[in-house]
Amino acid sequence: MFDIYEIEWVNAVYQILGFLVLLFLLKKFAFGPIMDMMEKREAHIAEQIQSAEKNRDEAEKHLKEQREAIQEARQEAREIVENSRKQSEQQANEIIAEARKKAEREQRERLAEIEREKEEAVNAIRDQVSSLSVLVASKVIEKELDEKEQEKLIEDTLKEVGGDL
């Protein structure tokens, strides 16, 4: 069997030296490039995280701007609708006022026309009454009549004048 106290110091030294050489070679050729690769990967991941955060901040900013733009567009739409409503009310009021003025003007014209026609009718009646009076007076003067003849004369005159009316 193997005894603990029987260590071969030469083999142990070779093994320790071999282990140190292997450790040195691993450090130089394996651990160095692996560590460089890990550091590059860590830097790349950190850069991607930073880029993602930057993109997220930009997206939030853009979203906020879009929301503000939508709000402004809604406000503008409300203002346009309100202005359109006010303009239509104003136009309706103007149309109504103009229609009233036109109706009043036509009414005044009609009343003036009625008044003229009334005056013409009154003048025509006056002319007829004066003609009638002259006619009756001339017939009365031509003969002195009794009451029956006078009534007959008036009826005859009215019949003659009635044909003219």
Backbone bond lengths (Angstrom), bond angles and torsions (degrees), N, CA, C in turn:
res aa  C-N    CA-C-N  psi(-1)  N-CA   C-N-CA  omega(-1)  CA-C   N-CA-C  phi
1 M - - - 1.407 - - 1.495 112.05 -
2 F 1.259 109.48 -179.19 1.442 115.86 -173.27 1.499 109.58 -103.83
3 D 1.246 116.93 132.14 1.456 121.77 -178.12 1.515 108.44 -107.57
4 I 1.271 112.99 141.70 1.455 120.30 -177.19 1.514 109.84 -68.43
5 Y 1.225 118.41 -32.06 1.452 120.97 -174.47 1.515 112.22 -80.18
6 E 1.255 115.14 -8.01 1.450 117.65 -178.83 1.518 109.41 -99.54
7 I 1.209 120.03 69.78 1.466 124.42 179.76 1.510 106.65 -93.47
8 E 1.237 112.78 133.92 1.449 117.67 176.43 1.520 106.55 -92.44
9 W 1.301 112.11 110.26 1.467 118.88 -174.12 1.515 112.45 -69.06
10 V 1.186 120.57 -27.79 1.459 122.76 -178.31 1.526 108.90 -72.52
11 N 1.314 115.51 -45.33 1.467 119.19 178.08 1.534 110.71 -64.13
12 A 1.302 116.02 -38.82 1.465 120.37 -179.40 1.516 109.88 -64.56
13 V 1.314 117.56 -40.88 1.460 121.24 -179.47 1.529 108.72 -65.88
14 Y 1.365 117.04 -43.59 1.465 120.09 177.79 1.532 111.89 -61.84
15 Q 1.265 114.49 -40.64 1.465 118.37 179.36 1.533 111.06 -66.61
16 I 1.336 116.82 -41.39 1.458 120.43 178.46 1.527 109.26 -65.59
17 L 1.339 117.38 -42.78 1.457 120.87 178.11 1.536 110.76 -63.75
18 G 1.308 116.67 -42.51 1.466 120.94 177.34 1.535 111.15 -61.50
19 F 1.337 113.90 -42.15 1.461 118.44 178.47 1.533 110.77 -63.76
20 L 1.329 118.17 -42.53 1.456 121.61 179.51 1.529 111.40 -65.50
21 V 1.339 117.47 -39.72 1.464 121.34 178.17 1.534 108.78 -65.07
22 L 1.345 113.99 -45.54 1.469 117.96 177.98 1.524 110.78 -60.39
23 L 1.323 117.61 -42.46 1.453 122.14 178.67 1.524 110.50 -62.94
24 F 1.333 117.64 -42.01 1.451 121.64 178.08 1.524 110.88 -63.83
25 L 1.330 116.81 -45.39 1.462 121.05 179.43 1.531 111.49 -64.73
26 L 1.312 116.21 -42.20 1.464 119.68 177.35 1.526 110.60 -62.06
27 K 1.323 115.76 -41.94 1.458 119.17 -179.10 1.514 110.36 -65.20
28 K 1.339 116.70 -42.18 1.452 120.04 -176.43 1.524 111.19 -73.86
29 F 1.336 117.67 -45.53 1.461 119.79 -171.70 1.525 115.13 -101.75
30 A 1.293 118.28 -20.90 1.464 119.10 -177.61 1.524 111.42 -111.12
31 F 1.325 117.36 -57.32 1.467 119.68 -175.51 1.526 112.17 -66.96
32 G 1.340 119.01 -36.69 1.475 122.57 179.84 1.526 111.30 -60.06
33 P 1.354 115.97 -57.12 1.468 116.49 179.96 1.525 112.44 -63.89
34 I 1.315 117.80 -36.21 1.470 120.37 178.49 1.522 109.36 -63.94
35 M 1.332 116.89 -42.48 1.467 120.09 179.95 1.529 110.56 -67.26
36 D 1.368 116.29 -39.80 1.467 119.21 177.05 1.535 110.48 -61.90
37 M 1.339 113.76 -43.98 1.458 118.52 179.21 1.529 110.44 -63.12
38 M 1.309 117.97 -40.24 1.470 122.10 178.94 1.536 110.71 -65.31
39 E 1.334 116.18 -41.09 1.467 119.67 178.82 1.532 110.86 -66.17
40 K 1.356 116.15 -41.04 1.456 119.88 177.08 1.527 110.02 -62.96
41 R 1.308 115.45 -43.78 1.474 119.78 179.08 1.522 110.21 -62.09
42 E 1.344 116.96 -42.77 1.467 121.31 179.02 1.534 110.15 -62.73
43 A 1.351 116.65 -42.07 1.461 120.52 179.33 1.536 109.89 -65.82
44 H 1.344 115.58 -41.12 1.468 119.73 178.83 1.530 111.16 -62.98
45 I 1.310 116.96 -44.08 1.477 121.29 178.80 1.526 109.84 -64.05
46 A 1.336 117.24 -42.81 1.468 120.37 178.87 1.528 110.21 -62.89
47 E 1.337 116.58 -39.27 1.463 120.32 178.22 1.530 110.88 -65.66
48 Q 1.330 116.70 -41.50 1.468 119.93 178.21 1.534 110.86 -65.38
49 I 1.318 117.04 -39.44 1.467 120.08 177.34 1.525 109.82 -63.19
50 Q 1.325 116.05 -44.91 1.457 119.97 179.22 1.536 110.41 -63.09
51 S 1.318 116.55 -43.06 1.461 120.74 178.15 1.536 110.65 -62.95
52 A 1.323 117.31 -42.06 1.465 121.21 178.95 1.522 110.44 -63.65
53 E 1.325 117.48 -41.59 1.465 120.87 178.05 1.531 110.40 -64.27
54 K 1.345 115.57 -41.40 1.459 120.14 178.46 1.530 109.62 -63.20
55 N 1.325 117.19 -45.34 1.468 121.29 178.47 1.525 111.39 -63.00
56 R 1.336 116.03 -39.77 1.461 119.22 178.40 1.524 110.30 -64.46
57 D 1.340 116.61 -43.88 1.468 119.81 177.99 1.538 110.80 -61.40
58 E 1.343 116.24 -42.24 1.458 119.67 177.99 1.525 110.97 -64.40
59 A 1.322 116.35 -40.77 1.466 120.23 179.33 1.530 110.43 -64.62
60 E 1.328 117.23 -41.38 1.464 120.00 177.58 1.525 110.57 -64.26
61 K 1.331 115.76 -41.69 1.459 120.23 178.00 1.528 110.14 -62.59
62 H 1.327 116.12 -45.19 1.467 120.67 179.07 1.529 110.67 -63.53
63 L 1.323 116.93 -41.11 1.468 120.84 178.20 1.525 110.52 -62.40
64 K 1.326 115.75 -42.42 1.464 120.03 178.08 1.529 110.40 -62.40
65 E 1.332 116.45 -44.11 1.464 120.33 178.25 1.520 111.03 -61.70
66 Q 1.334 116.27 -41.54 1.468 120.57 179.02 1.525 110.79 -63.51
67 R 1.319 116.40 -42.72 1.469 119.56 178.15 1.520 110.92 -62.34
68 E 1.349 115.90 -42.18 1.467 119.44 177.91 1.526 110.59 -63.98
69 A 1.328 116.20 -41.07 1.469 120.08 179.17 1.524 110.27 -63.72
70 I 1.318 116.90 -41.12 1.466 120.45 178.41 1.521 109.83 -64.15
71 Q 1.331 116.53 -42.50 1.466 120.35 178.86 1.524 110.53 -62.26
72 E 1.339 116.21 -43.22 1.463 120.13 178.20 1.530 110.77 -62.95
73 A 1.340 115.77 -41.63 1.470 119.42 179.58 1.522 110.34 -63.94
74 R 1.316 116.98 -40.10 1.468 120.01 177.57 1.524 110.38 -63.19
75 Q 1.330 116.05 -42.95 1.468 120.17 179.54 1.523 110.33 -63.21
76 E 1.339 116.07 -43.52 1.458 119.85 178.40 1.525 110.43 -62.36
77 A 1.337 116.51 -40.49 1.469 120.26 179.19 1.529 109.92 -62.73
78 R 1.340 116.12 -42.86 1.472 119.40 177.65 1.526 110.35 -60.75
79 E 1.340 116.20 -44.23 1.465 120.14 -179.82 1.529 111.02 -63.54
80 I 1.330 116.81 -41.05 1.467 120.44 178.92 1.515 110.25 -62.97
81 V 1.328 116.63 -44.50 1.466 120.40 179.34 1.526 109.97 -63.18
82 E 1.325 116.53 -43.56 1.467 120.40 -179.72 1.526 110.66 -64.04
83 N 1.334 116.71 -43.80 1.469 120.06 178.46 1.521 110.95 -63.31
84 S 1.324 116.20 -40.73 1.469 119.80 178.56 1.523 110.72 -63.44
85 R 1.326 115.91 -41.87 1.458 119.64 179.07 1.527 110.03 -63.00
86 K 1.333 116.91 -44.94 1.468 120.16 179.74 1.528 111.02 -63.23
87 Q 1.332 116.43 -42.03 1.466 119.25 179.59 1.523 110.94 -64.80
88 S 1.330 116.60 -40.93 1.468 118.28 -180.00 1.524 110.67 -66.78
89 E 1.333 117.19 -38.83 1.466 119.56 176.07 1.525 110.55 -63.13
90 Q 1.324 116.22 -43.05 1.466 120.24 179.99 1.525 110.11 -63.65
91 Q 1.325 117.34 -43.47 1.460 120.20 178.80 1.523 110.69 -64.21
92 A 1.334 116.41 -40.78 1.470 119.62 178.73 1.528 109.68 -62.29
93 N 1.332 116.56 -44.29 1.470 119.72 178.69 1.520 111.20 -62.72
94 E 1.340 117.25 -40.00 1.466 120.48 178.80 1.526 110.53 -64.64
95 I 1.341 115.86 -42.53 1.469 119.68 179.85 1.521 110.14 -63.37
96 I 1.334 116.28 -43.61 1.471 120.57 179.32 1.532 110.30 -62.92
97 A 1.335 116.87 -44.84 1.464 120.38 -179.74 1.530 110.37 -62.72
98 E 1.325 117.00 -42.06 1.461 119.67 179.52 1.527 110.85 -66.67
99 A 1.339 116.22 -39.09 1.474 119.15 178.13 1.527 110.26 -63.93
100 R 1.327 117.01 -40.15 1.467 120.24 177.57 1.532 110.65 -62.85
101 K 1.334 116.33 -45.18 1.463 119.64 179.42 1.525 110.31 -60.63
102 K 1.337 115.37 -43.67 1.461 119.33 -179.95 1.529 110.72 -63.33
103 A 1.354 116.53 -43.16 1.465 120.33 178.82 1.519 110.66 -63.06
104 E 1.328 117.49 -42.35 1.464 120.67 178.69 1.524 110.88 -64.51
105 R 1.337 116.71 -41.12 1.465 120.55 179.40 1.532 109.71 -64.46
106 E 1.334 116.39 -44.55 1.468 119.09 178.16 1.525 111.13 -63.92
107 Q 1.341 116.16 -38.52 1.468 119.29 178.71 1.527 110.23 -63.28
108 R 1.342 117.06 -44.27 1.461 120.46 177.51 1.522 110.98 -61.07
109 E 1.342 116.03 -41.71 1.458 119.63 179.19 1.525 110.49 -63.58
110 R 1.337 116.70 -42.95 1.472 120.59 179.69 1.532 110.56 -64.48
111 L 1.338 115.56 -43.53 1.473 118.56 178.28 1.519 111.07 -62.28
112 A 1.330 117.04 -41.01 1.459 120.37 178.22 1.523 110.10 -64.19
113 E 1.344 116.56 -41.18 1.461 120.50 178.07 1.525 110.80 -63.95
114 I 1.340 116.75 -42.73 1.466 121.01 177.52 1.515 110.05 -61.47
115 E 1.340 116.27 -42.66 1.471 120.40 179.51 1.524 110.67 -63.05
116 R 1.329 117.32 -41.99 1.468 120.61 177.75 1.530 110.89 -62.90
117 E 1.341 115.06 -46.04 1.464 118.26 179.26 1.526 111.26 -63.05
118 K 1.337 115.47 -37.28 1.474 119.84 177.93 1.518 109.95 -63.18
119 E 1.327 116.50 -46.21 1.463 120.34 179.13 1.521 111.04 -62.38
120 E 1.344 115.95 -40.68 1.460 119.58 177.56 1.535 110.68 -62.36
121 A 1.350 115.82 -42.58 1.466 119.87 179.88 1.524 110.48 -64.79
122 V 1.355 116.08 -43.11 1.462 119.78 179.17 1.519 109.57 -62.84
123 N 1.336 117.24 -43.09 1.470 120.73 178.55 1.529 110.91 -62.51
124 A 1.346 115.33 -41.01 1.467 119.09 179.39 1.523 110.05 -64.58
125 I 1.328 116.47 -42.60 1.475 120.07 178.95 1.527 109.45 -64.08
126 R 1.320 118.41 -41.51 1.466 121.67 178.73 1.524 110.14 -60.42
127 D 1.360 113.50 -44.49 1.468 117.03 179.40 1.528 110.50 -60.97
128 Q 1.334 114.92 -42.42 1.460 118.76 -178.72 1.532 110.88 -67.63
129 V 1.352 115.19 -40.68 1.470 118.57 179.09 1.528 109.78 -63.89
130 S 1.355 116.44 -43.19 1.457 116.99 179.90 1.527 110.79 -66.43
131 S 1.352 116.39 -38.29 1.473 118.12 176.77 1.506 110.08 -62.56
132 L 1.313 114.88 -41.96 1.460 120.10 179.96 1.524 110.21 -64.11
133 S 1.308 116.01 -43.62 1.468 119.90 -179.68 1.519 110.34 -62.19
134 V 1.309 116.23 -43.14 1.463 120.41 179.73 1.515 109.21 -64.66
135 L 1.318 115.88 -43.14 1.459 120.07 -179.93 1.523 111.17 -62.52
136 V 1.352 115.70 -45.85 1.471 119.76 179.17 1.523 109.55 -64.32
137 A 1.307 116.32 -42.86 1.468 119.53 -178.35 1.523 110.36 -64.20
138 S 1.312 116.52 -40.24 1.462 118.19 -179.44 1.519 111.18 -66.78
139 K 1.314 117.02 -37.64 1.457 119.48 179.13 1.523 110.82 -72.27
140 V 1.316 116.49 -33.17 1.467 119.48 179.24 1.513 108.38 -69.01
141 I 1.279 116.48 -39.11 1.460 119.79 -178.32 1.516 108.90 -68.01
142 E 1.323 118.27 -38.14 1.453 121.16 -177.70 1.526 110.71 -59.66
143 K 1.265 115.58 -36.43 1.463 115.82 178.05 1.498 110.04 -146.87
144 E 1.251 112.48 144.06 1.452 121.35 176.17 1.493 104.88 -88.10
145 L 1.255 114.85 122.66 1.448 119.09 -172.23 1.513 111.02 -116.28
146 D 1.301 111.84 157.49 1.463 115.11 171.31 1.521 107.18 -85.62
147 E 1.291 116.42 -175.36 1.461 121.34 -172.64 1.511 111.19 -65.44
148 K 1.333 119.21 -41.54 1.456 122.04 -178.45 1.511 110.40 -67.45
149 E 1.290 117.49 -42.78 1.453 120.52 179.62 1.525 110.93 -66.78
150 Q 1.305 116.96 -35.42 1.464 121.12 178.89 1.522 110.11 -65.29
151 E 1.343 117.48 -43.26 1.460 119.94 178.26 1.515 110.56 -64.07
152 K 1.333 116.65 -41.03 1.439 120.65 179.68 1.522 110.34 -63.91
153 L 1.332 117.06 -40.42 1.453 122.16 178.95 1.529 110.58 -63.25
154 I 1.315 116.17 -42.02 1.479 120.31 179.17 1.522 109.92 -64.66
155 E 1.330 116.57 -43.04 1.469 119.17 179.96 1.516 110.70 -64.08
156 D 1.331 118.14 -41.68 1.442 121.88 -179.98 1.536 110.26 -63.53
157 T 1.326 115.32 -42.50 1.461 120.64 -179.90 1.512 110.23 -63.97
158 L 1.353 115.20 -43.96 1.470 119.37 178.65 1.524 110.58 -62.07
159 K 1.340 116.85 -38.22 1.452 119.21 177.93 1.524 111.01 -64.66
160 E 1.324 116.70 -41.62 1.462 120.17 178.42 1.531 110.66 -64.13
161 V 1.319 114.92 -46.49 1.471 120.17 -179.77 1.521 110.29 -68.30
162 G 1.331 118.17 -36.00 1.456 122.65 179.14 1.511 111.85 -58.40
163 G 1.309 117.64 -33.88 1.460 121.52 177.37 1.512 111.01 -67.30
164 D 1.348 117.66 -30.13 1.464 122.66 179.26 1.529 111.51 -76.85
165 L 1.321 117.00 -31.72 1.451 120.15 -177.73 1.496 108.81 -71.29
